[in-house]
Amino acid sequence: MRALNEPDLTRKVEKVSGATLSEAAFQVIKRAGKGGAPESANYHDRYFDWLTLGLPMAEARLERSQIYGAANCFLQAAEDGAAGVRAVLASGGAGPALARAYRCLGAGLLAAPKHPDRRPKEAAVALLKALDQDPDCEESKRLLEEAVQELTKEAYDEDVFEQGSDADGNLRHPETLGFVDRPRQGGTIYRVELAMAFARVTTKDLTAAVRQALRKAVAEELGLPLPRVTFGRVSNPSPASGGFLVVRMEVAPGPDKGLVARLRRFPGADAPLLEAVPYASYRLVRSDGSEPDRTDKHPFCMSRVYYDSSEKPEEVWAEMADGSCRWRQTGSEIKVCCLRVPTGFRARDLAVTFEPYFLRVSHKGTGEIFLEGALERGIVPEDCVWTLGDGTGEEGTMLYLQKMNLEVLQKQVHWMHSEMWWPRLFRHHPEIAWDDYEKDYSDLPEQVLAKHRITEAIKEEERLLEAAEKSEREVLQERDDLRKRTRQERIHHLRTGKFVPWVELQREP
């Protein structure tokens, strides 16, 4: 096999035996043949092209970089990877080809764990460039994740993103990399800070999953890649902030002036960004909207279940943050308080539509919609009713929805009563945390409750039987112990002619 233009491949910084290189080459080919490498799908086609057309300089460098990397000669692998990058750039290459070159360079710089030639900072720079050219490459993501695990946030910010183009071997630094854009001559690069306030939230609620969801929501709303949206500073609720948790995020729109203009109007965006934050999209209240007396939650996200209506605690409602409604549920019914219907509204002007999976409350004349949405699960429209009063809360506009409860009526899962519990009212609503309030199953269908009572009676009988058997075993064990103690006392009396209590016998050496 020959290389195009007969490139000079003799320069080496590390040496290794021919047998080791042969084994390393075999491992590279084997991995590519099994699909372990991103370019494995067309590996054999490329190999055929090399045989017929010759091996280009960039391909020669990158193939040798992979082979030396498999042979643990990481200095040589990085050297060949850097040469391969320069060759691809010189030929005007971009996209997957340039991504592969940067990936080979990053793999050589990353070396093996605890290897003396391991350079995670330089590897992260190369791998970020690889992902910029091919964002969907799983191998580059895996290597980058391994590299950044050894970097502190300061090192990641200062040594990776803030490196100049001369700091990594005169390799081109893509201008579209993450949130670090390199301004062209005469151009402007923008960097915007967003500040968002969340009510009834503390830093404990801002978990890793919530932060990731919030960051993703902002990026999707702005149409930006995820790396361009990062967290800045988080401030605890204070009187100065009005009791809100303030989250500051940094956005890099690059030279896009239109996006900067959109960012200035960002607080008025239509996309709800509070859904992933606990208690930001709903709050727990009484039927009149006042705060209930809340006890500490049960551990492990558990909540109590009641099958007897006389044992139920105070009713707790979930009020949506948009002020549209507050609702609560039992085993068979859902109560909805429509909050947007004006006080003093006439019943003949109110149009309420009950459908198996849809609900609407509107004004008959003007068509104004007070409440509308696709229901989370099915209801029985014929059994649903509504009332209209002059007050607020349960004295105002109330809807009573009868659940279908098809889940608990199935013979296979008649005992899985939690299956009928709705996580939310409408599909566009956030889910209510499972342990936010107790479960009232006292009005389940009679056939379901009958099976539950039979099951509980059988379990209670089994518990009583086990308790009786345990008590009998304890009595028998006590009798056996008494017999053994009496026997020891008698044997000692026969041997010594002296009576000694069993307790004293146990103390004797």
Residue pairs with C-beta under 8 A, 6 or more apart in sequence:
1 50
1 51
1 54
1 55
2 54
2 55
3 9
3 54
3 55
3 56
3 57
3 60
4 53
4 54
4 55
4 56
4 57
5 57
7 57
7 60
7 61
9 60
9 61
9 64
11 79
12 76
12 79
13 75
13 76
13 79
14 68
14 73
14 75
14 76
15 73
16 68
16 71
16 73
20 71
21 67
21 68
21 71
23 71
24 67
24 68
24 69
24 70
24 71
25 67
25 70
27 70
28 63
28 66
28 67
28 70
29 43
31 37
31 40
32 39
32 40
32 43
33 40
33 43
34 40
35 41
37 43
37 139
38 96
38 100
38 103
38 134
38 137
38 138
38 139
38 140
39 46
39 96
39 100
46 59
50 59
55 63
56 87
56 91
57 87
58 84
58 87
58 88
58 91
58 93
58 97
58 101
59 84
61 80
61 81
61 83
61 84
61 87
62 80
62 81
62 84
62 100
62 101
62 104
64 80
65 76
65 77
65 78
65 79
65 80
65 81
65 84
65 104
65 105
65 107
65 108
66 77
66 104
66 107
68 74
68 76
68 77
68 80
68 108
69 77
69 104
69 107
69 108
72 112
72 115
74 108
74 109
74 110
74 111
74 112
74 115
74 117
74 118
75 108
75 117
76 108
77 104
77 107
77 108
78 105
78 108
78 109
78 117
78 119
79 108
80 104
80 108
81 101
81 102
81 104
81 105
81 106
81 107
81 108
81 109
81 126
82 105
82 169
82 171
84 101
84 104
84 105
85 98
85 101
85 102
85 105
85 171
86 170
86 171
87 101
88 97
88 98
88 101
89 98
89 171
89 172
93 101
94 133
95 133
95 134
96 133
96 134
96 137
98 129
98 130
98 133
99 129
99 130
99 131
99 132
99 133
99 134
99 137
99 140
100 130
100 134
101 130
102 126
102 127
102 129
102 130
102 133
102 140
103 126
103 127
103 130
103 137
103 139
103 140
103 143
105 126
105 171
106 123
106 124
106 126
106 127
106 130
106 140
106 143
106 144
106 147
107 123
107 143
109 118
109 119
109 120
109 122
109 123
109 126
110 118
110 119
110 120
110 123
110 127
110 143
110 146
110 147
111 117
111 118
111 119
112 118
120 147
120 148
120 150
120 151
121 147
121 151
121 155
121 159
121 160
122 168
123 143
123 147
124 144
124 147
124 148
124 151
124 156
124 160
125 160
125 163
125 168
126 168
126 171
127 140
127 143
127 144
127 147
128 144
128 160
128 177
128 178
129 171
129 173
129 174
129 177
130 137
130 140
131 137
131 140
131 141
131 144
132 174
132 176
132 177
132 178
133 174
134 140
135 225
148 156
151 159
151 160
161 178
161 179
161 180
162 180
163 173
164 173
165 171
165 172
165 173
165 182
173 182
175 181
175 182
175 184
175 254
176 254
177 227
178 225
178 227
178 228
178 252
179 191
179 227
179 228
179 229
179 230
179 250
179 251
179 252
180 252
181 189
181 252
181 254
181 255
182 189
183 189
183 255
187 255
188 255
189 252
189 254
189 255
190 252
190 253
190 254
190 255
190 256
190 257
190 260
191 250
191 251
191 252
192 250
192 251
192 252
192 253
192 260
192 263
193 232
193 248
193 249
193 250
193 251
194 218
194 248
194 249
194 250
194 251
194 263
194 266
195 246
195 247
195 248
196 246
196 247
196 248
196 249
196 273
197 241
197 242
197 244
197 245
197 246
197 247
198 244
198 245
198 247
198 274
198 277
198 280
199 243
199 244
199 245
199 280
200 279
200 280
200 283
201 237
201 245
201 277
201 278
201 279
201 280
202 236
202 237
202 245
203 234
203 236
203 245
205 245
205 277
205 278
205 279
206 234
206 245
206 247
206 277
209 276
210 276
210 277
210 278
211 231
213 275
213 276
214 247
214 273
214 276
214 277
215 226
215 229
215 230
215 231
215 249
216 226
217 271
217 273
217 275
217 276
218 229
218 249
218 251
218 273
219 225
219 226
219 228
219 229
220 271
221 266
221 269
221 271
221 273
222 229
222 251
222 253
222 259
222 262
222 263
222 266
223 259
224 251
224 252
224 253
224 259
228 251
228 252
228 253
228 254
229 249
229 250
229 251
229 252
230 249
230 250
231 247
231 248
231 249
231 250
232 248
232 249
232 250
233 248
234 245
234 246
234 247
234 248
235 241
235 245
235 246
235 248
236 245
237 243
237 244
237 245
251 263
253 259
253 260
253 263
272 281
274 280
274 281
274 321
275 281
275 430
278 433
280 321
281 320
281 321
281 429
281 430
282 318
282 319
282 320
282 321
282 429
282 430
282 432
283 318
283 319
283 321
284 292
284 294
284 316
284 317
284 318
284 319
284 436
284 437
285 291
285 292
285 316
285 317
285 318
285 319
285 326
286 292
286 314
286 315
286 316
286 317
286 393
287 315
287 317
287 326
287 337
287 393
287 394
288 392
288 393
288 394
289 319
289 326
289 392
289 393
292 314
292 316
293 314
297 303
297 435
298 304
298 435
301 433
301 434
301 435
302 435
303 434
303 435
303 436
303 437
303 438
303 439
304 438
304 439
305 417
305 438
305 439
305 441
306 312
306 438
306 439
306 440
306 441
306 442
307 441
307 442
307 444
307 449
307 452
308 442
309 440
309 442
309 443
312 438
312 440
312 442
313 438
315 328
316 328
316 436
316 437
316 438
317 326
317 327
317 328
317 335
317 337
318 326
318 327
318 328
318 432
318 436
318 437
319 325
319 326
319 339
320 326
320 429
323 339
323 340
324 338
324 339
324 340
324 370
324 371
325 336
325 337
325 338
325 339
325 340
325 371
325 425
326 336
326 337
326 339
327 334
327 335
327 336
327 337
327 425
328 334
328 335
328 437
329 335
329 403
329 421
329 422
329 440
330 440
330 441
330 442
330 443
331 403
331 405
331 417
331 420
331 440
331 441
331 442
331 443
331 444
332 402
332 403
332 405
332 420
332 443
332 444
332 445
333 400
333 401
333 402
333 403
333 443
334 379
334 400
334 401
334 403
334 422
334 425
335 394
335 398
335 399
335 400
335 401
336 359
336 371
336 398
336 399
336 400
336 401
336 425
337 393
337 394
337 396
337 397
337 398
337 399
338 361
338 370
338 371
338 396
338 397
338 398
338 399
339 396
340 370
340 371
341 350
341 361
341 370
341 388
341 396
341 397
343 390
343 391
343 392
343 396
344 390
345 388
345 397
347 388
348 364
349 363
349 364
349 365
350 361
350 362
350 363
350 364
350 388
350 397
351 360
351 361
351 362
351 363
351 364
352 360
352 361
352 386
352 399
353 359
353 360
353 361
353 362
354 379
354 381
354 384
354 401
355 381
356 378
356 379
356 380
356 381
356 404
357 374
357 375
357 377
357 378
357 379
358 373
358 374
358 375
359 371
359 372
359 373
359 375
359 379
359 399
359 401
359 426
360 369
360 371
360 372
361 369
361 370
361 371
361 372
361 386
361 397
361 399
362 368
362 369
362 370
362 372
363 369
363 370
370 397
373 425
373 426
373 427
373 428
373 429
374 426
374 427
374 428
375 401
375 425
375 426
375 427
376 422
376 423
376 424
376 425
376 426
376 427
376 429
377 403
377 404
377 422
378 403
378 404
378 406
379 401
379 402
379 403
379 404
380 402
380 403
380 404
383 402
384 399
384 400
384 401
384 402
385 399
385 400
386 397
386 398
386 399
386 400
387 397
387 398
387 400
388 396
388 397
388 398
389 395
389 396
389 397
389 398
390 396
403 420
403 422
405 420
405 444
405 445
405 448
407 413
407 416
407 419
407 420
408 414
408 416
408 417
408 419
408 420
408 444
408 445
408 448
409 445
409 447
409 448
413 419
414 448
414 451
415 451
415 452
415 455
417 441
417 444
417 448
417 452
418 439
420 444
421 439
423 431
423 432
423 434
424 430
424 431
424 432
444 452
485 502
486 502
488 502
488 505
489 499
489 500
489 501
489 502
489 505
492 498
492 499
492 500
492 505
493 499
493 500
